[in-house]
Amino acid sequence: MHASRIPQPPQPHPWPEAYPDGYAVVDVETTGLGRDDRIVSAAVYRLDARGDVQDHWYSPVNPQRDPGPVWIHGLTSAMLDDAPLFPEIAATLAERLDGRVLVAHNAVFDWSMLAREYARANSAAPVEHRLCTIVLSKELRLPLANHKLESLAAHYGVVQQRAHHALDDARVLAEAFRPSLHLAAEAGLRLPLHACRPLTEWADGAASMSGLNNGSAGYRATYRPMSWRPSRKRPSCPYPNPGRMPAEGPLTQGMRVAFSGDTAIDRELLEDRATDAGLHVASSVSRLTSLLVTNDPDSPSSKVAKAGQFGTPVVDERRFVELLKDVTPATDVHG
């Protein structure tokens, strides 16, 4: 007679060795969306390698200007008058970012706002890589109606308490990121990490920090028109622009393609693929743009806004990669 075998519990999936050792889930509220806009509040949830919360931090920030959309973030000028200036919280914030992957929803925005504030303060955020949870959601093929934070939160049953409050948005994202991280680990998915390059477009004027040393609110910066993402010289497209892409495709050589936000494939590699296929990679959106590629069509970015204004077709990264597989040859070349 054979002894019955006791069922064994399933073995945990091995954790990918290449995954980061820790994360800093970040949210910032701002005076607006432009390069000259300022942070009015910032929050960070620090997570360990498996996505478990270690601690959290929050601070309002005096932007030294009109706080912008108070109806969104709820922070009035009176509430921010006594808040610290960004240089006064920069060191504390840096300690919470140091050595960790910055995680945010539409991470390119939060990163660029932080990088500009650090550049104005003659410093740099100690962040080497960022991870966008919108891109990760697409890589995981989560069944979301859209890619707003509220939709991601609802998918995992995370309850929002104060939408557009930096601390609560960071909490919600931290709670939603953990199960996404574990799904990625179980699937052996390579995380869509992007390199974070320090901004060079802002530098302090010679006397910009002197006011801080004597306790005044003096804080002045000089603008340098340089991007944090170095432009690459690409060969001119040899084909004339055939116009906008039809709703279902295909792409045709000569079409002007613009990109917005983070992508799972490295942006420069994606742009190289487009160039190799005979497309014109555009740095902005205009009436001549044939297609905008973005993983976040709900983003308030200027490119997405202009695409809506001009009626430019918009597709996500996954669809664009599919379209690249069958690009229609041009019928003409530039003379």
C-alpha positions as CSV (number, residue, x, y, z in Angstrom):
1,M,0.0,0.0,0.0
2,H,1.4,3.4,-1.0
3,A,1.4,6.2,1.4
4,S,-0.5,9.2,0.3
5,R,1.6,12.1,-0.9
6,I,1.1,15.4,0.9
7,P,0.6,18.2,-1.6
8,Q,3.4,20.8,-1.5
9,P,2.7,24.5,-1.6
10,P,3.7,26.2,-4.8
11,Q,7.3,27.5,-4.8
12,P,7.7,31.2,-5.1
13,H,8.9,32.5,-8.5
14,P,12.5,33.5,-8.4
15,W,13.0,37.2,-8.2
16,P,14.9,38.6,-11.3
17,E,18.5,39.4,-10.3
18,A,18.6,42.4,-12.6
19,Y,15.7,44.2,-10.8
20,P,16.6,47.3,-8.8
21,D,17.4,47.2,-5.0
22,G,14.9,50.0,-4.2
23,Y,12.4,52.5,-5.5
24,A,11.4,56.1,-4.8
25,V,7.7,56.6,-5.7
26,V,7.3,60.3,-6.4
27,D,4.6,62.8,-7.0
28,V,4.9,66.5,-7.5
29,E,2.2,69.2,-7.8
30,T,3.2,72.2,-9.9
31,T,2.2,75.7,-10.9
32,G,1.8,74.5,-14.5
33,L,3.3,72.3,-17.2
34,G,5.9,74.6,-18.8
35,R,9.7,74.8,-18.4
36,D,9.3,77.9,-16.3
37,D,6.8,76.4,-13.9
38,R,7.6,75.5,-10.3
39,I,6.9,72.7,-7.8
40,V,4.4,73.6,-5.1
41,S,4.5,70.2,-3.2
42,A,6.5,67.0,-3.4
43,A,6.1,63.6,-1.8
44,V,8.2,60.4,-1.8
45,Y,7.4,56.8,-0.7
46,R,10.5,54.7,-0.4
47,L,10.0,51.1,-1.3
48,D,12.4,48.1,-0.9
49,A,13.4,45.8,-3.8
50,R,10.0,43.9,-3.6
51,G,7.9,47.0,-3.5
52,D,7.2,47.1,0.3
53,V,6.9,50.5,1.8
54,Q,9.8,51.6,4.0
55,D,8.8,55.2,4.8
56,H,7.3,58.3,3.3
57,W,7.9,62.1,3.2
58,Y,6.0,65.2,2.1
59,S,6.6,68.9,1.9
60,P,4.8,71.9,0.5
61,V,7.2,74.2,-1.5
62,N,7.0,78.0,-1.9
63,P,7.2,78.5,-5.7
64,Q,7.8,82.3,-5.3
65,R,5.1,83.0,-7.8
66,D,1.4,82.4,-8.4
67,P,0.6,78.8,-7.4
68,G,-1.3,78.1,-10.6
69,P,-4.3,75.7,-10.7
70,V,-5.4,75.9,-7.1
71,W,-8.6,74.2,-8.1
72,I,-6.5,71.1,-8.9
73,H,-3.8,70.9,-6.1
74,G,-5.6,73.0,-3.5
75,L,-2.6,75.0,-2.5
76,T,-3.2,78.8,-2.3
77,S,-0.6,81.5,-2.1
78,A,-1.4,82.1,1.6
79,M,-0.9,78.4,2.3
80,L,2.5,78.4,0.6
81,D,3.9,81.8,2.0
82,D,5.6,80.1,4.9
83,A,6.5,76.9,3.1
84,P,10.2,76.2,2.5
85,L,11.9,77.1,-0.8
86,F,13.0,74.2,-3.0
87,P,16.7,74.7,-2.1
88,E,15.8,74.3,1.5
89,I,14.3,70.8,1.0
90,A,16.7,69.7,-1.8
91,A,19.1,67.8,0.5
92,T,16.3,66.0,2.3
93,L,14.6,65.1,-0.9
94,A,17.9,63.9,-2.4
95,E,18.5,61.5,0.5
96,R,15.2,59.9,-0.3
97,L,16.0,59.6,-4.0
98,D,19.6,58.5,-3.7
99,G,20.4,55.1,-5.1
100,R,16.8,54.3,-6.1
101,V,14.8,54.1,-9.3
102,L,12.4,57.1,-9.4
103,V,8.8,55.7,-10.0
104,A,6.0,58.0,-11.2
105,H,2.9,58.1,-13.2
106,N,4.0,59.9,-16.4
107,A,7.5,59.8,-15.0
108,V,9.1,62.0,-17.6
109,F,7.0,65.0,-16.2
110,D,7.8,64.4,-12.6
111,W,11.5,63.8,-13.4
112,S,11.8,66.9,-15.6
113,M,10.2,69.2,-12.9
114,L,12.5,67.8,-10.2
115,A,15.6,68.1,-12.5
116,R,14.8,71.7,-13.3
117,E,14.4,72.6,-9.6
118,Y,17.7,71.0,-8.8
119,A,19.4,72.7,-11.7
120,R,18.1,76.1,-10.6
121,A,19.6,75.3,-7.2
122,N,23.0,74.6,-8.8
123,S,22.7,70.9,-8.0
124,A,21.4,67.6,-9.5
125,A,19.0,65.0,-8.3
126,P,20.8,61.8,-7.4
127,V,18.7,59.6,-9.8
128,E,20.1,57.4,-12.5
129,H,16.9,55.8,-13.7
130,R,13.2,56.4,-13.8
131,L,10.3,54.0,-14.4
132,C,6.9,55.2,-15.7
133,T,3.9,53.2,-14.3
134,I,1.9,54.1,-17.5
135,V,4.5,52.3,-19.6
136,L,4.7,49.4,-17.2
137,S,0.9,49.0,-17.3
138,K,1.0,48.8,-21.1
139,E,3.9,46.2,-20.9
140,L,1.8,44.1,-18.5
141,R,-1.3,44.6,-20.8
142,L,-3.4,45.6,-17.8
143,P,-7.1,45.9,-18.8
144,L,-7.5,49.6,-18.0
145,A,-10.1,51.9,-19.6
146,N,-7.4,54.6,-19.8
147,H,-4.1,55.3,-18.2
148,K,-5.0,57.8,-15.5
149,L,-3.8,57.1,-12.0
150,E,-7.4,56.7,-10.8
151,S,-7.9,53.8,-13.3
152,L,-4.7,52.0,-12.2
153,A,-5.8,52.5,-8.6
154,A,-9.3,51.1,-9.2
155,H,-7.8,48.1,-11.0
156,Y,-5.9,47.1,-7.9
157,G,-8.6,48.2,-5.4
158,V,-6.6,51.1,-4.1
159,V,-8.8,53.8,-2.6
160,Q,-7.8,57.4,-3.4
161,Q,-8.5,59.8,-0.6
162,R,-7.2,63.2,-1.9
163,A,-6.6,63.1,-5.6
164,H,-3.9,65.6,-6.7
165,H,-2.5,65.9,-3.2
166,A,1.1,64.9,-3.7
167,L,1.3,62.7,-0.6
168,D,-1.9,60.8,-1.3
169,D,-1.1,60.4,-5.0
170,A,2.3,59.0,-4.1
171,R,0.7,56.6,-1.6
172,V,-1.8,55.4,-4.2
173,L,0.9,54.9,-6.8
174,A,3.1,53.0,-4.3
175,E,0.2,50.6,-3.5
176,A,-0.6,50.1,-7.1
177,F,3.1,49.7,-8.2
178,R,3.8,46.8,-5.9
179,P,1.4,44.3,-7.5
180,S,2.5,45.5,-11.0
181,L,6.1,44.9,-9.9
182,H,5.3,41.4,-8.8
183,L,3.4,40.7,-12.0
184,A,6.5,41.8,-14.0
185,A,8.8,39.6,-11.9
186,E,6.6,36.6,-12.3
187,A,6.6,37.1,-16.1
188,G,10.3,37.7,-16.1
189,L,9.6,41.1,-17.8
190,R,12.4,43.5,-18.3
191,L,11.5,46.7,-16.4
192,P,11.1,49.8,-18.7
193,L,13.9,51.8,-17.1
194,H,15.0,55.1,-18.6
195,A,18.2,57.0,-17.9
196,C,17.9,60.3,-16.1
197,R,20.2,62.9,-17.4
198,P,20.8,66.1,-15.4
199,L,19.4,69.3,-16.9
200,T,21.7,71.9,-18.3
201,E,19.1,74.4,-19.3
202,W,19.0,76.2,-15.9
203,A,21.8,77.6,-13.9
204,D,21.8,80.0,-11.0
205,G,22.9,83.6,-11.4
206,A,26.0,84.6,-9.5
207,A,24.0,86.0,-6.6
208,S,21.1,83.7,-6.7
209,M,21.8,81.8,-3.4
210,S,23.0,84.8,-1.4
211,G,19.4,85.6,-0.3
212,L,19.0,82.2,1.1
213,N,22.1,82.5,3.2
214,N,20.7,85.6,5.0
215,G,17.2,84.2,5.3
216,S,15.4,86.2,2.6
217,A,13.3,84.8,-0.1
218,G,15.7,85.9,-2.8
219,Y,16.1,83.2,-5.4
220,R,17.0,84.0,-9.0
221,A,17.9,81.8,-11.9
222,T,19.2,82.3,-15.4
223,Y,17.7,80.4,-18.3
224,R,20.0,78.6,-20.7
225,P,18.2,77.3,-23.8
226,M,19.5,73.7,-23.7
227,S,17.6,70.5,-23.3
228,W,18.3,67.8,-20.7
229,R,18.0,65.3,-23.6
230,P,20.8,66.0,-26.1
231,S,19.5,66.4,-29.6
232,R,20.9,64.0,-32.2
233,K,21.8,65.0,-35.7
234,R,19.7,62.8,-38.0
235,P,20.0,62.6,-41.8
236,S,17.2,64.5,-43.6
237,C,14.4,62.4,-44.8
238,P,14.7,61.8,-48.5
239,Y,10.9,61.4,-49.1
240,P,8.2,64.1,-49.3
241,N,5.6,64.1,-46.5
242,P,2.5,62.3,-47.8
243,G,0.3,63.8,-45.0
244,R,-1.5,62.3,-42.0
245,M,-1.6,58.6,-41.4
246,P,-5.0,57.1,-42.0
247,A,-6.9,55.9,-38.9
248,E,-5.9,52.2,-39.3
249,G,-2.6,52.9,-41.1
250,P,-0.4,52.1,-42.9
251,L,2.6,54.3,-42.4
252,T,4.2,55.6,-45.6
253,Q,7.8,56.7,-46.0
254,G,8.2,60.4,-45.5
255,M,5.5,60.7,-42.8
256,R,6.5,63.0,-39.9
257,V,6.3,61.2,-36.6
258,A,6.6,62.8,-33.2
259,F,7.0,61.1,-29.8
260,S,5.8,62.2,-26.3
261,G,6.5,60.7,-22.9
262,D,8.4,57.6,-21.8
263,T,8.5,54.5,-23.9
264,A,9.3,50.9,-23.0
265,I,11.8,50.7,-25.9
266,D,14.6,53.3,-25.5
267,R,13.4,56.4,-27.2
268,E,16.5,56.8,-29.3
269,L,16.3,53.3,-30.5
270,L,12.6,53.8,-31.4
271,E,13.5,57.0,-33.3
272,D,16.3,55.1,-35.1
273,R,13.8,52.4,-36.2
274,A,11.5,55.1,-37.5
275,T,14.4,56.8,-39.4
276,D,15.6,53.5,-40.8
277,A,12.0,52.9,-42.1
278,G,12.1,56.1,-44.0
279,L,10.1,58.3,-41.6
280,H,10.8,61.8,-40.6
281,V,11.3,62.1,-36.8
282,A,9.9,65.5,-35.7
283,S,10.8,67.2,-32.4
284,S,7.4,68.9,-32.2
285,V,3.8,68.6,-33.3
286,S,2.5,70.9,-36.1
287,R,-0.2,70.8,-38.8
288,L,2.3,68.8,-40.9
289,T,2.7,66.0,-38.3
290,S,1.5,62.7,-39.6
291,L,1.4,60.8,-36.3
292,L,2.0,61.3,-32.6
293,V,3.3,58.3,-30.6
294,T,2.6,58.4,-26.9
295,N,1.7,55.9,-24.2
296,D,-0.3,58.5,-22.3
297,P,-2.9,60.1,-24.6
298,D,-4.5,61.7,-21.6
299,S,-1.3,63.6,-20.8
300,P,-1.6,67.4,-20.6
301,S,1.7,67.8,-22.5
302,S,2.0,70.4,-25.2
303,K,2.5,67.7,-27.9
304,V,-0.7,65.9,-26.9
305,A,-2.6,69.2,-26.7
306,K,-1.4,70.2,-30.2
307,A,-2.2,66.8,-31.6
308,G,-5.8,67.3,-30.4
309,Q,-5.9,70.8,-31.8
310,F,-4.6,69.8,-35.2
311,G,-6.5,66.5,-35.4
312,T,-3.2,64.6,-35.6
313,P,-3.6,60.8,-35.3
314,V,-2.3,59.4,-32.0
315,V,-1.2,55.8,-31.3
316,D,0.6,54.1,-28.5
317,E,4.1,52.6,-28.7
318,R,2.9,49.0,-29.1
319,R,0.7,50.0,-32.1
320,F,3.5,52.0,-33.6
321,V,6.0,49.1,-33.4
322,E,3.4,47.0,-35.3
323,L,3.0,49.7,-37.9
324,L,6.7,49.8,-38.4
325,K,6.7,46.2,-39.6
326,D,4.9,47.2,-42.9
327,V,5.8,50.7,-44.0
328,T,4.5,51.6,-47.5
329,P,7.3,52.7,-49.8
330,A,7.3,56.3,-51.0
331,T,6.3,57.1,-54.5
332,D,8.7,60.0,-54.9
333,V,11.9,61.4,-53.5
334,H,13.1,65.0,-52.9
335,G,14.8,66.4,-55.9
